[in-house]
Amino acid sequence: MKIKKRISLFTCCIDDWGGSEELWAKSIPILKDVLVTVYKSRINQQHPEFIKLKTSGVKLIELQPEISFIKKSFRKISQLILKIATNRPLDDHAINMFYRSIKSTKPDLVIIAQGINFDGLKYAYQCIQLNIPYVIIAQKAVEFYWPYPTDRTYMKETLLKAEKIFFVSAQNQRLTEEQFGQRLPNSKIVFNPVKTTVNPIPFPSTENGYHFACVARLFIIDKGQDLLLRIMAKDKWKQRPITISLIGSGLDEQGLMEMAKLLHVRNVKFIGYQNDINALWEKHHALLLPSRSEGLPLSMIEAMAAGRTVIVSNAGGNAEIIRDGWNGFISESTETSFELAMDRAWEMRDQWNEIGKQASLYIAENFPVSPETDFANDLTQLLNER
């Protein structure tokens, strides 16, 4: 009987689920003869994606479940004893629990799935101490968020000793190398799966005006929806037959709603999360995405695949994809620059259907059909080398 390989995966995602989870989650069913354990600080056991994983045989381990005050006090004492006994400077219960678990189970490979480019390196560092091979996924790199000086040494070591570092854009890789002052030859660019097929959806009628969609988590530090509200508060944009739908939810939802009320912005609607991407693009003409930081936004790729014009900022890998006026429009991450891009797009609105078709063709010709299969093949190769 063939002995199954073991993979342990830690995800840094602080939400119940996010687009950053799709790559590793969709790769799991493709892996053959592999037992998978997924670690996360908190797991919503009722979320359909985690139910799906559990049903498929994936073991789920929550590292920071809700615990009572007495248990919290006992945990702190135990943590202090562990620190003294092992001389390991670990002040986080989740890291301690992760360390003990992988030490006990001895997985053949560990995957650290990060939200940015170094928020999970403490977990990867435990693999070095235990001589367990690991790979790192970085879903984003942020120009204004650099590692603390006290963390740089162990983080750089952790990056260099990874079997592979997967970035979602060349810009993210380049920025990470600059932040650490170190080239990372063990890097590879990967893509995230999209929720729609690459097939232009018929262009909606403009009889009742033009409908933009901003498909993004309502988190302005990253996604910049506040820039849209300032732009749409101007008389020029109020007078144009335009409606913007903010698709998504998040930490800044209430703040954005109150800002829209303050600025008397009435042509922006808060729609909430939408799962049916095709239905969304059947009713909207173009995507607006004024992000301040990105990896490579799935909402942009999905809109292009659906044959829609995209107006995006030069964040993450966007400039690697968009040629202004040809398969979309691009600007810097400022109000002035993004408004200029919106103006350029508005002047060419009679060409949006053709620009969208060009965008869809670009995705078809340049993106893998199944990124999750490519990722699973990379993991399988690493496992077979052990």
C-alpha positions as CSV (number, residue, x, y, z in Angstrom):
1,M,0.0,0.0,0.0
2,K,1.4,3.4,-1.0
3,I,2.2,5.7,1.9
4,K,0.5,9.0,1.5
5,K,2.4,12.2,1.7
6,R,1.4,14.9,4.3
7,I,1.0,18.6,3.6
8,S,0.3,21.1,6.4
9,L,-1.0,24.5,5.4
10,F,-1.3,27.7,7.5
11,T,-3.4,30.5,6.1
12,C,-3.0,34.1,7.4
13,C,-6.4,35.2,6.1
14,I,-8.1,37.1,8.9
15,D,-11.5,37.0,7.2
16,D,-13.7,33.8,7.1
17,W,-12.7,33.4,3.5
18,G,-11.0,35.5,0.8
19,G,-9.8,35.5,-2.8
20,S,-6.3,34.7,-1.4
21,E,-7.6,31.2,-0.3
22,E,-8.8,30.1,-3.7
23,L,-5.5,29.0,-5.2
24,W,-4.5,26.5,-2.4
25,A,-8.1,25.4,-1.8
26,K,-8.8,24.5,-5.4
27,S,-5.4,22.7,-5.7
28,I,-6.2,20.3,-2.9
29,P,-8.6,18.0,-4.8
30,I,-6.0,17.8,-7.6
31,L,-3.3,16.4,-5.4
32,K,-3.0,12.6,-5.4
33,D,-2.2,10.4,-2.4
34,V,-1.8,13.4,-0.1
35,L,-3.2,14.1,3.4
36,V,-3.8,17.8,4.0
37,T,-4.2,19.6,7.3
38,V,-5.2,23.3,7.3
39,Y,-4.3,25.6,10.2
40,K,-5.9,29.0,10.7
41,S,-6.2,31.3,13.8
42,R,-9.9,31.1,13.7
43,I,-12.1,28.9,11.5
44,N,-15.7,29.5,10.7
45,Q,-16.8,25.9,10.6
46,Q,-20.1,26.9,9.0
47,H,-18.5,28.6,6.0
48,P,-19.3,26.6,2.8
49,E,-15.7,26.5,1.7
50,F,-14.5,25.0,5.0
51,I,-17.4,22.6,5.0
52,K,-16.3,21.5,1.5
53,L,-12.7,21.0,2.6
54,K,-13.8,19.0,5.7
55,T,-16.1,16.8,3.6
56,S,-13.2,16.1,1.2
57,G,-11.1,14.7,4.1
58,V,-9.0,17.8,4.9
59,K,-8.3,18.1,8.7
60,L,-9.0,21.6,10.1
61,I,-7.1,22.9,13.1
62,E,-8.0,26.2,14.8
63,L,-5.0,27.8,16.5
64,Q,-6.8,30.5,18.5
65,P,-10.3,29.3,19.3
66,E,-12.5,31.2,21.8
67,I,-11.5,30.2,25.3
68,S,-12.5,31.0,28.8
69,F,-10.7,33.4,31.1
70,I,-9.3,30.6,33.2
71,K,-8.0,28.8,30.2
72,K,-6.4,32.0,29.0
73,S,-4.6,32.4,32.3
74,F,-3.4,28.8,32.2
75,R,-2.3,29.3,28.6
76,K,-0.1,32.3,29.5
77,I,1.6,30.3,32.3
78,S,2.2,27.4,30.0
79,Q,3.5,29.7,27.3
80,L,6.0,31.3,29.7
81,I,7.3,27.8,30.8
82,L,7.7,26.8,27.2
83,K,9.6,29.9,26.4
84,I,12.0,29.4,29.3
85,A,12.4,25.6,28.7
86,T,13.2,25.9,25.0
87,N,14.8,29.3,24.8
88,R,12.5,30.0,21.9
89,P,11.2,33.6,21.8
90,L,7.6,32.7,20.9
91,D,5.0,35.0,22.5
92,D,2.1,33.9,20.4
93,H,-0.1,31.0,21.4
94,A,-0.9,30.3,17.8
95,I,2.7,29.9,16.8
96,N,3.4,27.7,19.8
97,M,0.5,25.5,18.9
98,F,1.6,25.3,15.2
99,Y,5.1,24.4,16.2
100,R,4.1,21.6,18.5
101,S,1.6,20.2,15.9
102,I,4.0,20.0,13.0
103,K,6.8,18.7,15.3
104,S,4.4,15.9,16.2
105,T,3.0,15.1,12.7
106,K,6.2,15.7,10.7
107,P,4.6,16.8,7.4
108,D,6.5,16.3,4.2
109,L,5.8,19.9,3.1
110,V,4.3,23.0,4.8
111,I,2.6,25.8,2.8
112,I,2.4,29.2,4.4
113,A,-0.3,31.1,2.6
114,Q,0.2,34.8,3.3
115,G,-2.1,37.8,2.9
116,I,0.9,40.0,2.1
117,N,4.6,39.2,1.7
118,F,5.7,38.7,5.2
119,D,2.8,38.3,7.6
120,G,3.3,34.5,7.8
121,L,7.0,34.3,8.0
122,K,7.0,33.6,11.8
123,Y,5.2,30.4,11.0
124,A,7.5,29.5,8.2
125,Y,10.5,30.1,10.5
126,Q,9.2,27.2,12.7
127,C,9.8,24.9,9.8
128,I,13.5,25.9,9.7
129,Q,13.9,25.0,13.3
130,L,12.3,21.6,12.7
131,N,14.0,20.9,9.4
132,I,10.7,20.7,7.6
133,P,10.6,21.9,3.9
134,Y,8.2,24.7,3.2
135,V,6.9,27.0,0.5
136,I,5.5,30.5,0.8
137,I,2.6,32.2,-1.0
138,A,2.6,36.0,-1.1
139,Q,-0.7,37.4,-2.3
140,K,0.3,41.1,-2.0
141,A,3.2,43.4,-1.3
142,V,2.6,46.9,0.1
143,E,4.9,49.8,-0.6
144,F,4.1,51.6,2.7
145,Y,4.3,48.5,4.9
146,W,7.8,47.3,5.5
147,P,9.2,44.7,8.0
148,Y,10.3,45.9,11.4
149,P,14.1,46.2,11.8
150,T,14.1,43.6,14.6
151,D,12.4,41.1,12.3
152,R,14.5,41.5,9.1
153,T,17.2,38.9,9.9
154,Y,15.0,35.9,10.6
155,M,12.5,37.0,7.8
156,K,15.3,37.2,5.2
157,E,16.6,33.8,6.3
158,T,13.1,32.3,6.0
159,L,12.6,33.7,2.5
160,L,16.0,32.4,1.3
161,K,15.5,28.9,2.8
162,A,12.0,28.3,1.3
163,E,11.7,25.6,-1.3
164,K,9.8,28.1,-3.4
165,I,8.2,31.5,-3.0
166,F,5.1,32.0,-5.1
167,F,4.2,35.6,-6.0
168,V,1.1,36.7,-7.9
169,S,2.9,39.5,-9.8
170,A,6.4,40.4,-10.8
171,Q,5.9,43.8,-9.1
172,N,5.2,42.1,-5.8
173,Q,8.4,40.0,-6.2
174,R,10.4,43.0,-7.1
175,L,9.0,45.1,-4.2
176,T,9.7,42.2,-1.7
177,E,13.3,42.0,-2.9
178,E,13.7,45.7,-2.5
179,Q,12.2,45.7,1.0
180,F,14.7,43.0,2.1
181,G,17.6,44.1,0.0
182,Q,18.0,40.6,-1.3
183,R,17.3,38.8,-4.6
184,L,15.0,35.8,-4.3
185,P,16.1,33.3,-6.9
186,N,13.6,30.7,-5.5
187,S,10.6,32.8,-6.6
188,K,7.9,31.9,-9.1
189,I,4.9,33.8,-10.5
190,V,1.5,32.1,-10.1
191,F,-2.0,33.2,-10.9
192,N,-5.2,32.8,-8.8
193,P,-8.2,31.0,-10.2
194,V,-11.1,33.1,-11.5
195,K,-14.8,32.5,-11.0
196,T,-15.8,33.0,-14.6
197,T,-15.0,31.6,-17.9
198,V,-13.1,33.6,-20.5
199,N,-16.0,34.6,-22.7
200,P,-17.3,38.1,-23.4
201,I,-20.8,38.6,-22.0
202,P,-23.1,40.6,-24.3
203,F,-22.7,44.3,-23.6
204,P,-25.6,45.8,-21.6
205,S,-27.9,48.5,-23.0
206,T,-26.9,52.0,-22.2
207,E,-30.5,53.3,-22.5
208,N,-30.7,53.9,-18.8
209,G,-27.2,55.2,-18.4
210,Y,-23.8,53.6,-17.7
211,H,-23.3,51.3,-14.7
212,F,-19.9,50.9,-13.2
213,A,-19.0,48.3,-10.6
214,C,-16.2,48.6,-8.0
215,V,-15.7,44.9,-6.9
216,A,-13.6,45.0,-3.8
217,R,-13.5,44.5,-0.1
218,L,-14.6,47.7,1.6
219,F,-11.2,48.4,3.1
220,I,-9.9,51.8,1.9
221,I,-6.2,51.4,2.9
222,D,-6.0,48.8,0.1
223,K,-9.0,49.4,-2.2
224,G,-9.3,53.2,-2.2
225,Q,-13.1,53.5,-2.5
226,D,-12.9,56.9,-0.7
227,L,-11.2,58.2,-3.9
228,L,-14.3,57.3,-5.9
229,L,-16.6,59.1,-3.5
230,R,-14.6,62.3,-3.8
231,I,-14.6,62.1,-7.6
232,M,-18.3,61.4,-7.7
233,A,-19.1,64.3,-5.4
234,K,-18.0,66.7,-8.2
235,D,-20.7,68.4,-10.3
236,K,-19.2,67.0,-13.5
237,W,-19.7,63.4,-12.5
238,K,-23.1,64.1,-10.8
239,Q,-24.4,65.4,-14.1
240,R,-23.3,62.4,-16.2
241,P,-25.7,59.4,-16.6
242,I,-23.5,57.2,-14.3
243,T,-24.2,54.9,-11.4
244,I,-21.5,53.1,-9.4
245,S,-22.2,49.9,-7.5
246,L,-19.8,49.2,-4.6
247,I,-19.8,45.4,-4.6
248,G,-18.5,43.9,-1.4
249,S,-18.4,44.3,2.4
250,G,-15.7,45.1,4.9
251,L,-14.4,47.1,7.8
252,D,-15.0,50.5,6.2
253,E,-18.5,50.0,5.0
254,Q,-20.2,52.3,7.6
255,G,-17.5,54.9,7.1
256,L,-17.9,55.0,3.4
257,M,-21.7,55.2,3.7
258,E,-21.4,58.1,6.0
259,M,-18.8,59.8,3.7
260,A,-21.2,59.4,0.8
261,K,-24.0,61.0,2.8
262,L,-21.7,63.9,3.9
263,L,-20.6,64.6,0.3
264,H,-24.2,64.2,-1.1
265,V,-23.1,61.4,-3.4
266,R,-26.4,59.8,-4.6
267,N,-25.2,57.9,-7.7
268,V,-23.1,55.4,-5.7
269,K,-24.9,52.3,-4.3
270,F,-23.7,49.8,-1.7
271,I,-24.7,46.4,-3.0
272,G,-22.8,44.0,-0.7
273,Y,-21.1,40.7,-1.6
274,Q,-22.1,39.1,-4.9
275,N,-21.2,35.5,-5.8
276,D,-22.5,35.3,-9.3
277,I,-19.9,37.1,-11.4
278,N,-21.6,36.5,-14.7
279,A,-24.9,38.0,-13.4
280,L,-22.9,41.0,-12.2
281,W,-21.4,41.7,-15.5
282,E,-24.6,41.2,-17.4
283,K,-25.8,44.5,-15.7
284,H,-22.6,46.6,-15.6
285,H,-20.5,48.2,-18.3
286,A,-17.1,48.7,-16.7
287,L,-15.0,48.1,-13.6
288,L,-13.6,50.8,-11.4
289,L,-10.7,49.8,-9.0
290,P,-8.7,52.7,-7.5
291,S,-6.6,50.5,-5.3
292,R,-3.7,51.8,-3.2
293,S,-2.1,48.3,-3.0
294,E,-2.7,45.0,-4.7
295,G,-1.2,41.6,-5.7
296,L,-3.1,41.0,-8.9
297,P,-6.8,41.7,-8.4
298,L,-9.1,38.9,-9.3
299,S,-11.9,41.3,-9.9
300,M,-9.9,42.9,-12.7
301,I,-9.1,39.6,-14.3
302,E,-12.7,38.4,-14.0
303,A,-14.1,41.6,-15.5
304,M,-11.6,41.4,-18.4
305,A,-12.5,37.7,-18.9
306,A,-16.2,38.7,-19.1
307,G,-15.4,41.3,-21.8
308,R,-15.6,44.5,-19.7
309,T,-13.6,47.6,-19.8
310,V,-11.5,48.1,-16.6
311,I,-10.3,51.4,-15.1
312,V,-7.7,50.6,-12.5
313,S,-4.8,52.1,-10.6
314,N,-1.1,51.2,-11.0
315,A,-1.1,49.0,-8.0
316,G,0.5,45.5,-7.7
317,G,0.7,43.8,-11.1
318,N,-2.0,45.9,-12.9
319,A,0.5,47.6,-15.1
320,E,1.8,44.2,-16.2
321,I,-1.6,43.5,-17.7
322,I,-3.2,46.8,-18.8
323,R,-2.2,48.9,-21.8
324,D,-4.0,52.2,-21.5
325,G,-6.7,52.7,-24.1
326,W,-6.2,49.3,-25.6
327,N,-7.4,46.6,-23.1
328,G,-8.3,49.0,-20.3
329,F,-7.4,52.2,-18.6
330,I,-4.8,52.8,-15.9
331,S,-3.7,55.6,-13.5
332,E,-1.7,56.3,-10.5
333,S,-3.3,55.7,-7.1
334,T,-4.4,59.3,-6.5
335,E,-7.7,61.1,-6.9
336,T,-6.4,63.4,-9.7
337,S,-4.8,60.7,-11.7
338,F,-7.7,58.2,-11.3
339,E,-10.2,60.9,-12.3
340,L,-8.2,61.6,-15.5
341,A,-8.3,57.9,-16.3
342,M,-12.1,57.9,-15.8
343,D,-12.3,61.0,-18.1
344,R,-10.3,59.2,-20.8
345,A,-12.5,56.2,-20.5
346,W,-15.7,58.3,-20.6
347,E,-14.5,60.0,-23.8
348,M,-14.1,56.5,-25.4
349,R,-17.3,55.0,-24.0
350,D,-18.5,54.2,-27.5
351,Q,-15.5,51.8,-27.7
352,W,-16.0,50.0,-24.4
353,N,-17.5,46.9,-26.0
354,E,-14.5,46.5,-28.3
355,I,-12.0,47.3,-25.6
356,G,-13.7,44.7,-23.4
357,K,-13.5,42.1,-26.2
358,Q,-9.8,42.9,-26.5
359,A,-9.4,42.5,-22.7
360,S,-11.1,39.1,-22.8
361,L,-8.8,38.0,-25.7
362,Y,-5.8,39.1,-23.7
363,I,-6.8,37.0,-20.7
364,A,-7.4,34.0,-23.0
365,E,-4.0,34.2,-24.6
366,N,-1.9,35.0,-21.5
367,F,-3.5,33.3,-18.5
368,P,-3.4,29.6,-17.7
369,V,-6.8,27.8,-18.0
370,S,-6.3,26.2,-14.5
371,P,-3.8,27.9,-12.2
372,E,-4.7,25.6,-9.4
373,T,-3.6,22.6,-11.5
374,D,-0.2,24.3,-12.2
375,F,0.2,25.0,-8.5
376,A,-0.7,21.4,-7.6
377,N,1.8,20.2,-10.1
378,D,4.5,22.3,-8.5
379,L,3.6,20.9,-5.0
380,T,3.7,17.4,-6.4
381,Q,7.1,17.9,-7.9
382,L,8.4,19.2,-4.5
383,L,6.9,16.2,-2.7
384,N,8.4,13.7,-5.1
385,E,11.9,15.3,-4.6
386,R,11.8,14.5,-0.9
